[in-house]
Amino acid sequence: MDARRIIAHLRDGQTPTQDELSWFAKGLADQSVSDAQAGAFAMAALLNGLGEEGRVALTLAMRDSGDVLQWTLDKPVLDKHSTGGVGDCVSLVLAPALAVCGAYVPMISGRGLGHTGGTLDKIESIPGLRTDLGESGLRHVVKDAGAAIVSASSQIAPADKRLYAIRDVTATVESLDLITASILSKKLAAGLEGLVLDVKVGSGAFMKTADDARALATSLVNTANAAGCPTTAIISDMNQPLVPSLGNALEVAEVMRTLTEQRGGPMAELCAALGGVVLANAGLCPDVQDGANAIAACIRDGRAAEAFGRMIAAQGGPVQFVDNWQRFLPEATVIREVTARESGIIAAYQGESLGLTVVGLGGGRQVETDMIDHSVGLSDLLPLGSKVTKGQPIARIHASREDSANRAEAELRAAMTIAPKPADIPPLIHERIG
């Protein structure tokens, strides 16, 4: 086959065949397809689309460009994926909760992207914990602890890794077909028997409008199901942080409060909703509501916390982390309280701006080689609709230096709207797809 012919077909509005896409994906993985050819392919896909059949074919081709895990376990292998938001640490709660409820969870996760925090960066706030376990390490932790949260090996969907980097520099990131294939090729390579997707919408999400979020959720669900993995998506709100903290160690602290202090709130509610769907789809519960009740119960009674502790220890973290988590998490050098300059009601957050504030503090990467400061971020943010009086604390800044805290305070104030009247607060869960 010839890369030029495949690109020409796509340029002219013809969908490449499964064989052509398989050949092209292998060429991406082994470098026989050039960067220029990969960029031309991505632009043609962005402009003309692949159609549903082509989207499925590309997803499977990218999945099969590397290793595809096979499991011989006595319980279903399930997972969850989020499209990214701010203050979203659901994975750290849901993975052990699903394990308690009868699933194995090999969660291959990513690092921070743009304004959103990465699950790997968050969990690596825990000293000693390793996420680069390789396939044998992943299998060992999943079998022993029921769940693992790890990075993808170089052999998982290598075609996607190459194409993703090229999309980033060729203005083709926004292609719905390529987004779908990128997300699902890695998830399907984990050998899943069921998947639930948390598609975010709002100011702190990549998808800012309901129509865009619905289009992505539908594309992901239809493609995953056509590829043989039972999948449902929930569109959830990201017009405010899911938990009142943004930043790696600060979000792990919120996870521990949810797991050990029965804090409840939006994160626990969303965990139950997502878990209920995937448990019901896998036949582990009679219906979605029973599944949601099972997830909520294991968080409430401490079984999810115990499972989290087993997973942390199995991945090299402290054995007593759950009992003494405050002792292990890093603290910032500068902690500053921010107070309201006027009375009113918290009416809006610019979620993307909040996320970029954390990146500016050092809690995310501006270039790939940046080192993460796990201790920095924002905490104690008040939820939308909160009444505040002048001088009342509205947040805390955790920074490494005073000048960083000064910058973060100005950005935080600009990203928060205090109004005289309340604004409509969107529901946490907008809709379910599939």
C-alpha positions in Angstrom: 0.0 0.0 0.0 0.9 3.6 -0.4 0.4 6.4 2.2 -0.1 9.0 -0.6 -2.9 7.0 -2.1 -4.7 6.7 1.3 -4.3 10.4 2.0 -5.6 11.2 -1.5 -8.7 9.1 -1.0 -9.4 10.8 2.3 -8.7 14.2 0.7 -11.3 13.5 -2.0 -14.0 12.5 0.5 -13.6 8.7 0.3 -13.3 6.7 3.5 -10.2 4.5 3.6 -10.8 0.8 4.0 -10.1 -1.2 7.2 -7.0 -2.7 5.6 -5.7 0.7 4.5 -6.2 2.2 8.0 -4.6 -0.8 9.6 -1.6 -0.4 7.3 -1.4 3.4 8.0 -1.6 2.8 11.8 1.2 0.3 11.6 3.2 2.9 9.6 2.6 5.5 12.3 3.9 3.1 14.9 7.0 1.9 13.0 7.8 5.3 11.5 7.4 4.2 7.9 4.7 6.9 7.5 6.4 10.3 7.6 5.5 13.2 9.8 4.3 15.1 6.7 2.1 12.2 5.7 0.7 11.9 9.2 -0.1 15.6 9.2 -1.8 15.5 5.8 -3.9 12.5 7.0 -4.9 14.4 10.1 -5.9 17.5 8.2 -7.9 15.5 5.6 -9.7 13.7 8.5 -10.5 17.0 10.1 -11.8 18.6 7.0 -13.8 15.7 5.5 -14.4 13.3 8.4 -14.2 9.6 8.4 -17.8 8.7 8.9 -19.0 6.1 11.5 -17.4 3.1 9.8 -14.1 4.9 9.2 -14.1 6.1 12.8 -14.5 2.5 14.1 -11.9 1.2 11.6 -9.3 3.8 12.7 -10.0 3.1 16.4 -9.4 -0.6 15.9 -6.4 0.0 13.7 -4.7 2.2 16.3 -5.6 -0.2 19.1 -4.0 -3.0 17.1 -0.8 -1.0 16.4 0.6 -2.3 19.7 -0.1 -4.7 22.5 -3.7 -5.6 23.3 -4.1 -7.0 26.8 -6.0 -10.2 27.3 -7.4 -11.1 30.7 -8.3 -14.5 32.2 -10.0 -13.4 35.4 -13.0 -14.5 37.4 -14.7 -11.0 37.3 -15.4 -8.5 34.5 -12.7 -6.0 33.5 -14.2 -2.5 33.6 -12.9 1.1 33.4 -14.0 4.7 33.4 -12.6 7.6 31.3 -13.2 11.4 31.7 -12.7 14.0 29.0 -11.1 16.3 31.6 -12.1 19.1 33.9 -11.0 21.0 36.9 -11.1 19.6 40.4 -12.1 16.2 38.9 -10.5 13.4 40.9 -13.3 10.9 40.4 -11.0 8.1 39.1 -9.2 7.8 42.4 -12.5 7.1 44.2 -14.3 5.1 41.5 -11.5 2.6 40.7 -11.3 1.1 44.2 -15.1 1.3 44.6 -15.6 -0.7 41.4 -13.1 -3.3 42.7 -15.2 -3.6 45.9 -18.3 -4.1 43.8 -16.9 -7.1 41.9 -14.8 -5.7 39.0 -11.2 -5.6 38.0 -10.1 -2.1 37.0 -6.9 -1.7 35.0 -7.1 2.1 34.6 -4.5 3.4 32.1 -4.5 7.1 32.7 -2.8 10.2 31.5 -1.1 13.3 32.7 -2.3 16.9 32.8 -3.4 18.4 29.5 -3.8 22.1 29.0 -5.8 23.5 31.9 -7.0 20.1 33.2 -5.2 18.1 35.9 -4.0 14.6 35.1 -4.9 11.5 37.2 -1.3 10.3 37.1 0.0 13.6 38.4 -2.5 13.5 41.2 -1.8 10.0 42.4 1.9 10.6 42.2 1.6 13.1 45.0 1.7 10.1 47.2 5.3 9.4 48.1 6.9 6.2 46.7 3.9 5.4 44.4 4.8 4.2 40.9 2.6 4.4 37.9 5.1 3.1 35.3 4.6 -0.6 36.1 4.6 -2.2 32.7 2.3 -5.0 31.7 3.5 -7.5 34.3 3.3 -5.0 37.1 -0.2 -3.9 36.0 -1.4 -7.5 36.0 0.1 -8.2 39.4 -1.5 -5.1 41.0 -4.9 -5.7 39.4 -5.0 -9.3 40.5 -3.9 -8.5 44.1 -5.6 -5.2 44.7 -8.5 -5.3 42.2 -7.6 -2.0 40.7 -4.5 -0.1 39.4 -4.0 3.4 38.1 -1.0 3.4 35.7 0.6 5.1 32.7 0.4 3.5 29.3 3.5 1.6 28.2 5.2 2.5 24.9 3.5 -0.6 23.4 -0.1 0.5 24.1 -1.5 2.1 20.9 1.8 3.5 19.7 0.1 4.8 16.5 -2.0 7.1 18.7 1.0 8.5 20.6 2.6 9.5 17.3 -0.5 10.9 15.7 -1.5 12.8 18.9 1.9 14.6 18.9 1.5 15.5 15.2 -2.1 16.7 15.7 -0.9 19.1 18.4 1.4 20.9 16.0 -0.8 20.8 12.9 -4.0 22.5 14.3 -6.0 19.2 13.9 -6.7 18.5 17.6 -10.4 19.3 17.2 -11.2 16.5 14.8 -14.1 14.5 16.4 -13.0 11.4 14.6 -9.4 11.6 15.7 -10.4 12.5 19.3 -12.6 9.5 19.4 -10.0 7.1 18.0 -7.3 8.5 20.3 -9.4 8.1 23.5 -10.8 4.7 22.6 -7.7 3.0 21.1 -5.9 3.2 24.4 -8.9 2.1 26.4 -9.7 -0.8 24.2 -6.0 -1.9 24.2 -6.5 -2.5 27.9 -8.8 -5.5 27.1 -11.9 -4.0 28.7 -15.3 -5.7 28.9 -17.1 -2.5 29.8 -16.5 1.2 29.9 -18.3 4.3 31.2 -17.4 7.7 29.9 -17.6 11.0 31.8 -18.0 13.7 29.2 -17.6 17.1 30.7 -19.4 20.3 29.6 -19.0 23.9 30.8 -16.4 26.6 31.4 -13.9 24.1 33.0 -14.2 21.5 30.2 -12.8 21.2 26.7 -16.4 21.0 25.4 -18.0 24.3 26.4 -21.4 23.7 24.9 -24.1 21.0 25.3 -24.1 20.3 21.5 -20.4 19.7 21.4 -20.4 17.5 24.5 -23.3 15.5 23.1 -21.6 15.0 19.8 -18.4 13.7 21.4 -20.4 11.5 23.8 -22.4 10.0 20.9 -19.3 9.4 18.8 -17.5 7.7 21.7 -20.4 5.5 22.7 -21.3 4.4 19.1 -17.6 3.7 18.2 -16.9 1.8 21.4 -20.0 -0.3 21.1 -19.3 -1.1 17.5 -15.8 -2.1 18.5 -17.3 -4.7 20.9 -16.9 -2.9 24.3 -20.3 -2.1 26.0 -20.1 1.6 26.7 -22.3 4.3 28.1 -21.5 8.0 28.6 -22.7 10.5 31.2 -22.5 14.2 30.4 -21.6 16.0 33.6 -21.3 19.6 34.5 -18.0 21.4 34.7 -19.1 25.0 35.2 -17.5 24.8 38.6 -14.8 22.6 40.1 -16.1 19.2 41.1 -14.4 19.4 44.4 -13.4 22.6 46.2 -9.7 22.1 45.5 -7.5 22.2 42.4 -4.0 20.9 42.4 -2.5 17.5 42.8 -2.0 16.8 46.5 -4.9 19.0 47.4 -7.2 16.9 45.2 -5.8 13.7 46.7 -6.8 15.2 50.1 -10.3 15.7 48.8 -10.3 12.0 47.7 -9.3 11.0 51.2 -12.0 13.1 52.8 -14.6 11.5 50.6 -13.3 8.0 51.3 -12.7 8.4 55.1 -15.0 11.1 56.3 -18.2 10.3 54.4 -18.1 13.9 53.0 -20.4 13.1 50.1 -21.0 16.0 47.8 -20.9 16.2 44.0 -17.9 13.9 43.6 -19.5 11.1 45.5 -22.7 11.6 43.6 -21.0 11.5 40.3 -19.0 8.4 41.3 -22.3 6.6 42.1 -23.9 7.6 38.8 -20.9 6.5 36.7 -20.3 3.3 38.7 -24.0 2.4 38.6 -24.0 2.5 34.8 -20.9 0.4 34.3 -21.9 -2.2 37.0 -25.3 -2.6 35.5 -24.0 -2.9 31.9 -21.6 -5.7 33.1 -24.4 -7.6 34.9 -22.9 -7.0 38.3 -26.1 -5.3 39.5 -29.7 -5.7 38.4 -30.0 -2.1 37.3 -28.3 1.3 37.3 -29.9 2.4 40.5 -28.8 -0.7 42.4 -25.3 -0.2 41.0 -25.3 3.4 42.1 -26.5 2.3 45.6 -23.7 -0.3 45.8 -21.0 2.3 44.9 -22.4 4.8 47.4 -22.5 2.1 50.1 -18.9 1.0 49.8 -17.7 4.6 49.9 -19.9 5.3 52.9 -18.9 2.2 55.0 -15.1 2.4 54.3 -14.6 -0.6 52.0 -13.6 1.7 49.1 -11.0 3.3 51.4 -9.6 -0.1 52.3 -9.4 -1.0 48.6 -7.7 2.3 47.8 -5.1 1.6 50.5 -4.4 -1.8 49.0 -3.9 -0.3 45.6 -1.6 2.4 46.9 0.6 -0.1 48.8 0.7 -2.5 45.8 2.0 0.4 43.6 4.8 1.2 46.1 3.1 3.8 48.2 2.9 3.9 52.0 1.2 0.9 53.6 -0.5 3.1 56.2 -1.5 5.9 53.7 -5.2 5.7 54.4 -4.8 6.0 58.1 -2.3 8.8 58.0 -2.7 10.5 54.7 -2.3 14.1 56.1 1.2 13.1 57.2 2.3 11.9 53.7 1.0 14.6 51.3 3.3 17.5 50.6 2.4 21.0 51.8 3.1 24.3 50.0 5.5 26.8 51.5 3.0 29.7 51.1 -0.6 29.3 52.1 -2.7 32.5 51.7 -6.3 33.1 52.5 -8.3 35.1 49.9 -11.2 37.2 51.1 -14.2 38.7 49.3 -13.8 42.4 48.4 -17.6 42.8 48.2 -20.7 41.1 49.5 -22.9 39.1 47.1 -23.3 35.6 45.7 -20.8 33.4 43.9 -22.4 33.5 40.5 -19.8 32.1 38.1 -16.4 30.6 37.7 -14.2 30.6 34.6 -13.1 27.0 35.1 -10.4 27.0 32.4 -8.8 30.1 34.0 -8.8 28.4 37.4 -7.0 25.4 35.9 -4.4 27.7 34.2 -3.8 29.4 37.5 -2.8 26.1 39.0 -0.6 25.4 36.0 1.0 28.8 36.6 1.7 28.0 40.2 3.7 24.9 39.0 0.9 22.3 39.5 0.8 21.5 35.7 3.1 21.6 32.7 3.5 24.5 30.3 6.0 22.3 28.3 6.3 18.6 28.4 9.6 18.6 30.3 8.3 20.7 33.2 8.5 19.2 36.7 5.3 19.2 38.7 5.1 20.8 42.1 2.5 18.5 43.7 1.9 20.8 46.7 0.5 23.9 45.0 -3.0 24.8 43.9 -6.2 26.3 45.2 -8.4 25.1 48.0 -11.6 25.9 49.9 -13.3 27.4 46.9 -17.0 28.1 47.7 -19.6 26.4 45.5 -21.8 28.4 43.1 -24.7 30.1 44.8 -22.8 30.7 48.1 -23.6 34.0 49.8 -20.5 35.9 50.9 -19.9 39.1 52.9 -17.1 41.5 52.4 -14.0 40.2 54.2 -15.2 36.5 54.2 -12.7 33.9 53.1 -13.5 32.6 49.6 -10.5 30.5 48.8 -6.9 29.6 49.8 -3.9 29.7 47.6 -1.1 27.2 48.0 2.1 28.4 46.4 5.9 28.0 46.5 6.7 31.7 46.6 5.0 35.0 47.5 5.2 36.4 44.0 3.5 33.2 42.7 0.7 33.7 45.3 0.3 37.3 44.2 -0.2 36.3 40.6 -2.6 33.5 41.5 -4.7 35.8 43.7 -5.2 38.3 40.8 -6.1 35.4 38.4 -8.4 33.8 41.0 -10.4 37.1 41.5 -10.6 37.6 37.7 -12.0 34.0 37.3 -14.7 34.4 40.0 -17.9 36.4 39.6 -19.5 37.8 42.8 -22.9 39.2 41.8 -25.8 40.8 43.7 -28.2 38.2 42.5 -27.9 34.4 42.1 -27.5 32.9 38.7 -28.9 29.6 37.5 -26.8 26.6 38.7 -26.7 23.8 36.1 -27.4 20.2 37.3 -24.4 18.0 38.0 -25.6 15.4 35.5 -27.0 16.7 32.2 -27.9 13.5 30.4 -26.9 9.9 29.7 -26.0 8.6 26.2 -26.3 4.9 25.4 
